[in-house]
């Protein structure tokens, strides 16, 4: 792998957050226990989902619907 998942996330976070509807970029684990980059969307967005990479520098990318961020 070309770096830790934290380094890969940091390199791509700004670009991912610039996509319509992306509200978060984090790190999680898949069902198989493998680390993955998790991109949170405010709602289902076909255009954004079609442009989302399946992998970033070898790490899988998953999208989740998170909803809109709310102030506390």
N, CA, C and O atoms as a GROMACS GRO file, in nm:
protein
  288
    1UNK      N    1   0.084  -0.118   0.000
    1UNK     CA    2   0.000   0.000   0.000
    1UNK      C    3   0.089   0.125   0.000
    1UNK      O    4   0.199   0.124   0.056
    2UNK      N    5   0.041   0.232  -0.064
    2UNK     CA    6   0.124   0.352  -0.075
    2UNK      C    7   0.123   0.442   0.048
    2UNK      O    8   0.176   0.553   0.042
    3UNK      N    9   0.068   0.400   0.156
    3UNK     CA   10   0.064   0.479   0.278
    3UNK      C   11  -0.041   0.424   0.370
    3UNK      O   12  -0.116   0.333   0.334
    4UNK      N   13  -0.048   0.480   0.490
    4UNK     CA   14  -0.152   0.436   0.582
    4UNK      C   15  -0.287   0.488   0.534
    4UNK      O   16  -0.293   0.581   0.453
    5UNK      N   17  -0.391   0.429   0.583
    5UNK     CA   18  -0.524   0.474   0.543
    5UNK      C   19  -0.548   0.619   0.586
    5UNK      O   20  -0.619   0.693   0.519
    6UNK      N   21  -0.488   0.659   0.698
    6UNK     CA   22  -0.501   0.797   0.743
    6UNK      C   23  -0.436   0.893   0.644
    6UNK      O   24  -0.490   1.000   0.616
    7UNK      N   25  -0.320   0.855   0.591
    7UNK     CA   26  -0.251   0.938   0.492
    7UNK      C   27  -0.330   0.946   0.361
    7UNK      O   28  -0.341   1.053   0.301
    8UNK      N   29  -0.385   0.834   0.318
    8UNK     CA   30  -0.465   0.831   0.195
    8UNK      C   31  -0.589   0.916   0.212
    8UNK      O   32  -0.623   0.994   0.123
    9UNK      N   33  -0.657   0.903   0.324
    9UNK     CA   34  -0.776   0.985   0.352
    9UNK      C   35  -0.741   1.133   0.348
    9UNK      O   36  -0.812   1.212   0.286
   10UNK      N   37  -0.633   1.170   0.412
   10UNK     CA   38  -0.591   1.310   0.417
   10UNK      C   39  -0.562   1.365   0.277
   10UNK      O   40  -0.595   1.480   0.247
   11UNK      N   41  -0.501   1.283   0.191
   11UNK     CA   42  -0.469   1.328   0.055
   11UNK      C   43  -0.593   1.351  -0.030
   11UNK      O   44  -0.591   1.437  -0.119
   12UNK      N   45  -0.701   1.278  -0.006
   12UNK     CA   46  -0.818   1.282  -0.093
   12UNK      C   47  -0.940   1.353  -0.031
   12UNK      O   48  -1.038   1.378  -0.100
   13UNK      N   49  -0.933   1.384   0.097
   13UNK     CA   50  -1.049   1.437   0.170
   13UNK      C   51  -1.105   1.565   0.108
   13UNK      O   52  -1.226   1.576   0.089
   14UNK      N   53  -1.020   1.660   0.076
   14UNK     CA   54  -1.067   1.788   0.023
   14UNK      C   55  -1.144   1.768  -0.108
   14UNK      O   56  -1.250   1.828  -0.128
   15UNK      N   57  -1.090   1.685  -0.197
   15UNK     CA   58  -1.157   1.659  -0.325
   15UNK      C   59  -1.291   1.589  -0.304
   15UNK      O   60  -1.390   1.624  -0.366
   16UNK      N   61  -1.293   1.489  -0.215
   16UNK     CA   62  -1.419   1.418  -0.189
   16UNK      C   63  -1.524   1.511  -0.130
   16UNK      O   64  -1.640   1.506  -0.169
   17UNK      N   65  -1.484   1.596  -0.036
   17UNK     CA   66  -1.578   1.690   0.026
   17UNK      C   67  -1.632   1.793  -0.073
   17UNK      O   68  -1.734   1.856  -0.047
   18UNK      N   69  -1.563   1.812  -0.185
   18UNK     CA   70  -1.610   1.909  -0.285
   18UNK      C   71  -1.721   1.852  -0.373
   18UNK      O   72  -1.785   1.926  -0.447
   19UNK      N   73  -1.745   1.722  -0.366
   19UNK     CA   74  -1.852   1.660  -0.446
   19UNK      C   75  -1.988   1.695  -0.385
   19UNK      O   76  -2.000   1.702  -0.263
   20UNK      N   77  -2.090   1.715  -0.469
   20UNK     CA   78  -2.222   1.750  -0.417
   20UNK      C   79  -2.276   1.646  -0.319
   20UNK      O   80  -2.276   1.526  -0.348
   21UNK      N   81  -2.320   1.693  -0.204
   21UNK     CA   82  -2.384   1.607  -0.105
   21UNK      C   83  -2.292   1.535  -0.010
   21UNK      O   84  -2.339   1.469   0.083
   22UNK      N   85  -2.160   1.546  -0.029
   22UNK     CA   86  -2.067   1.479   0.063
   22UNK      C   87  -2.055   1.565   0.189
   22UNK      O   88  -2.019   1.683   0.182
   23UNK      N   89  -2.086   1.504   0.304
   23UNK     CA   90  -2.084   1.577   0.430
   23UNK      C   91  -1.974   1.530   0.525
   23UNK      O   92  -1.945   1.596   0.624
   24UNK      N   93  -1.911   1.415   0.495
   24UNK     CA   94  -1.804   1.366   0.582
   24UNK      C   95  -1.717   1.266   0.508
   24UNK      O   96  -1.759   1.202   0.412
   25UNK      N   97  -1.594   1.254   0.556
   25UNK     CA   98  -1.501   1.152   0.507
   25UNK      C   99  -1.433   1.094   0.631
   25UNK      O  100  -1.371   1.167   0.708
   26UNK      N  101  -1.446   0.965   0.648
   26UNK     CA  102  -1.389   0.902   0.767
   26UNK      C  103  -1.327   0.768   0.734
   26UNK      O  104  -1.310   0.732   0.617
   27UNK      N  105  -1.294   0.696   0.838
   27UNK     CA  106  -1.233   0.564   0.826
   27UNK      C  107  -1.319   0.466   0.906
   27UNK      O  108  -1.361   0.495   1.018
   28UNK      N  109  -1.344   0.352   0.847
   28UNK     CA  110  -1.423   0.249   0.914
   28UNK      C  111  -1.371   0.112   0.879
   28UNK      O  112  -1.262   0.097   0.823
   29UNK      N  113  -1.448   0.012   0.914
   29UNK     CA  114  -1.415  -0.127   0.881
   29UNK      C  115  -1.534  -0.189   0.809
   29UNK      O  116  -1.649  -0.169   0.846
   30UNK      N  117  -1.502  -0.263   0.705
   30UNK     CA  118  -1.605  -0.334   0.630
   30UNK      C  119  -1.649  -0.460   0.702
   30UNK      O  120  -1.597  -0.494   0.809
   31UNK      N  121  -1.743  -0.528   0.644
   31UNK     CA  122  -1.794  -0.653   0.703
   31UNK      C  123  -1.684  -0.757   0.717
   31UNK      O  124  -1.690  -0.844   0.804
   32UNK      N  125  -1.584  -0.747   0.629
   32UNK     CA  126  -1.474  -0.843   0.633
   32UNK      C  127  -1.364  -0.800   0.730
   32UNK      O  128  -1.263  -0.869   0.743
   33UNK      N  129  -1.384  -0.687   0.799
   33UNK     CA  130  -1.286  -0.638   0.895
   33UNK      C  131  -1.177  -0.552   0.834
   33UNK      O  132  -1.093  -0.498   0.906
   34UNK      N  133  -1.178  -0.538   0.702
   34UNK     CA  134  -1.076  -0.458   0.634
   34UNK      C  135  -1.105  -0.309   0.651
   34UNK      O  136  -1.220  -0.266   0.646
   35UNK      N  137  -0.999  -0.230   0.672
   35UNK     CA  138  -1.015  -0.085   0.683
   35UNK      C  139  -1.065  -0.030   0.550
   35UNK      O  140  -1.026  -0.077   0.443
   36UNK      N  141  -1.151   0.072   0.558
   36UNK     CA  142  -1.204   0.136   0.438
   36UNK      C  143  -1.229   0.283   0.464
   36UNK      O  144  -1.244   0.326   0.578
   37UNK      N  145  -1.233   0.359   0.357
   37UNK     CA  146  -1.265   0.501   0.365
   37UNK      C  147  -1.416   0.513   0.350
   37UNK      O  148  -1.474   0.460   0.255
   38UNK      N  149  -1.479   0.583   0.444
   38UNK     CA  150  -1.625   0.595   0.445
   38UNK      C  151  -1.661   0.739   0.412
   38UNK      O  152  -1.621   0.833   0.481
   39UNK      N  153  -1.739   0.754   0.304
   39UNK     CA  154  -1.782   0.887   0.260
   39UNK      C  155  -1.930   0.901   0.294
   39UNK      O  156  -2.014   0.823   0.248
   40UNK      N  157  -1.962   1.002   0.377
   40UNK     CA  158  -2.100   1.026   0.418
   40UNK      C  159  -2.170   1.122   0.324
   40UNK      O  160  -2.117   1.229   0.291
   41UNK      N  161  -2.290   1.084   0.281
   41UNK     CA  162  -2.372   1.168   0.194
   41UNK      C  163  -2.493   1.220   0.270
   41UNK      O  164  -2.542   1.154   0.362
   42UNK      N  165  -2.541   1.338   0.233
   42UNK     CA  166  -2.658   1.393   0.299
   42UNK      C  167  -2.787   1.321   0.262
   42UNK      O  168  -2.882   1.319   0.339
   43UNK      N  169  -2.790   1.262   0.144
   43UNK     CA  170  -2.905   1.186   0.095
   43UNK      C  171  -2.858   1.106  -0.026
   43UNK      O  172  -2.747   1.130  -0.075
   44UNK      N  173  -2.938   1.013  -0.076
   44UNK     CA  174  -2.895   0.940  -0.196
   44UNK      C  175  -2.871   1.038  -0.312
   44UNK      O  176  -2.955   1.122  -0.341
   45UNK      N  177  -2.758   1.025  -0.375
   45UNK     CA  178  -2.721   1.115  -0.486
   45UNK      C  179  -2.656   1.031  -0.596
   45UNK      O  180  -2.540   0.991  -0.584
   46UNK      N  181  -2.732   1.006  -0.700
   46UNK     CA  182  -2.684   0.922  -0.810
   46UNK      C  183  -2.561   0.981  -0.876
   46UNK      O  184  -2.464   0.910  -0.900
   47UNK      N  185  -2.564   1.110  -0.907
   47UNK     CA  186  -2.452   1.175  -0.977
   47UNK      C  187  -2.322   1.158  -0.896
   47UNK      O  188  -2.218   1.121  -0.951
   48UNK      N  189  -2.329   1.187  -0.767
   48UNK     CA  190  -2.211   1.177  -0.682
   48UNK      C  191  -2.167   1.031  -0.669
   48UNK      O  192  -2.048   1.002  -0.678
   49UNK      N  193  -2.261   0.942  -0.648
   49UNK     CA  194  -2.228   0.800  -0.632
   49UNK      C  195  -2.159   0.745  -0.756
   49UNK      O  196  -2.068   0.662  -0.745
   50UNK      N  197  -2.200   0.789  -0.874
   50UNK     CA  198  -2.139   0.742  -0.998
   50UNK      C  199  -1.995   0.790  -1.012
   50UNK      O  200  -1.916   0.726  -1.081
   51UNK      N  201  -1.960   0.900  -0.949
   51UNK     CA  202  -1.826   0.956  -0.958
   51UNK      C  203  -1.736   0.916  -0.841
   51UNK      O  204  -1.617   0.950  -0.839
   52UNK      N  205  -1.792   0.847  -0.746
   52UNK     CA  206  -1.715   0.805  -0.629
   52UNK      C  207  -1.623   0.690  -0.667
   52UNK      O  208  -1.668   0.591  -0.725
   53UNK      N  209  -1.495   0.700  -0.634
   53UNK     CA  210  -1.405   0.589  -0.666
   53UNK      C  211  -1.440   0.467  -0.580
   53UNK      O  212  -1.487   0.481  -0.467
   54UNK      N  213  -1.416   0.350  -0.634
   54UNK     CA  214  -1.439   0.226  -0.557
   54UNK      C  215  -1.322   0.199  -0.463
   54UNK      O  216  -1.338   0.136  -0.358
   55UNK      N  217  -1.205   0.248  -0.503
   55UNK     CA  218  -1.084   0.232  -0.421
   55UNK      C  219  -1.002   0.359  -0.432
   55UNK      O  220  -1.003   0.427  -0.535
   56UNK      N  221  -0.929   0.390  -0.325
   56UNK     CA  222  -0.833   0.500  -0.324
   56UNK      C  223  -0.700   0.444  -0.279
   56UNK      O  224  -0.685   0.402  -0.164
   57UNK      N  225  -0.605   0.443  -0.369
   57UNK     CA  226  -0.470   0.396  -0.338
   57UNK      C  227  -0.472   0.259  -0.270
   57UNK      O  228  -0.394   0.232  -0.178
   58UNK      N  229  -0.561   0.173  -0.317
   58UNK     CA  230  -0.568   0.037  -0.266
   58UNK      C  231  -0.670   0.013  -0.156
   58UNK      O  232  -0.703  -0.102  -0.126
   59UNK      N  233  -0.722   0.119  -0.096
   59UNK     CA  234  -0.821   0.103   0.011
   59UNK      C  235  -0.963   0.114  -0.046
   59UNK      O  236  -0.989   0.201  -0.129
   60UNK      N  237  -1.054   0.027  -0.003
   60UNK     CA  238  -1.191   0.035  -0.052
   60UNK      C  239  -1.261   0.162  -0.001
   60UNK      O  240  -1.230   0.213   0.107
   61UNK      N  241  -1.354   0.211  -0.081
   61UNK     CA  242  -1.434   0.329  -0.046
   61UNK      C  243  -1.579   0.286  -0.039
   61UNK      O  244  -1.630   0.217  -0.128
   62UNK      N  245  -1.646   0.327   0.069
   62UNK     CA  246  -1.789   0.296   0.088
   62UNK      C  247  -1.862   0.427   0.112
   62UNK      O  248  -1.809   0.517   0.177
   63UNK      N  249  -1.985   0.437   0.060
   63UNK     CA  250  -2.067   0.554   0.090
   63UNK      C  251  -2.179   0.514   0.185
   63UNK      O  252  -2.234   0.404   0.177
   64UNK      N  253  -2.213   0.605   0.275
   64UNK     CA  254  -2.323   0.589   0.370
   64UNK      C  255  -2.409   0.714   0.363
   64UNK      O  256  -2.358   0.824   0.340
   65UNK      N  257  -2.537   0.697   0.383
   65UNK     CA  258  -2.626   0.812   0.392
   65UNK      C  259  -2.625   0.857   0.538
   65UNK      O  260  -2.666   0.783   0.627
   66UNK      N  261  -2.577   0.978   0.562
   66UNK     CA  262  -2.561   1.032   0.698
   66UNK      C  263  -2.666   1.138   0.730
   66UNK      O  264  -2.691   1.166   0.847
   67UNK      N  265  -2.725   1.196   0.629
   67UNK     CA  266  -2.817   1.307   0.652
   67UNK      C  267  -2.741   1.438   0.656
   67UNK      O  268  -2.618   1.440   0.647
   68UNK      N  269  -2.814   1.545   0.669
   68UNK     CA  270  -2.751   1.676   0.674
   68UNK      C  271  -2.691   1.700   0.811
   68UNK      O  272  -2.749   1.661   0.912
   69UNK      N  273  -2.575   1.766   0.815
   69UNK     CA  274  -2.516   1.797   0.946
   69UNK      C  275  -2.606   1.895   1.022
   69UNK      O  276  -2.667   1.984   0.962
   70UNK      N  277  -2.613   1.880   1.153
   70UNK     CA  278  -2.694   1.970   1.238
   70UNK      C  279  -2.606   2.034   1.343
   70UNK      O  280  -2.514   1.972   1.396
   71UNK      N  281  -2.636   2.157   1.371
   71UNK     CA  282  -2.564   2.228   1.478
   71UNK      C  283  -2.613   2.173   1.613
   71UNK      O  284  -2.731   2.140   1.627
   72UNK      N  285  -2.525   2.166   1.709
   72UNK     CA  286  -2.564   2.118   1.843
   72UNK      C  287  -2.602   2.233   1.932
   72UNK      O  288  -2.638   2.212   2.048
   0.00000   0.00000   0.00000
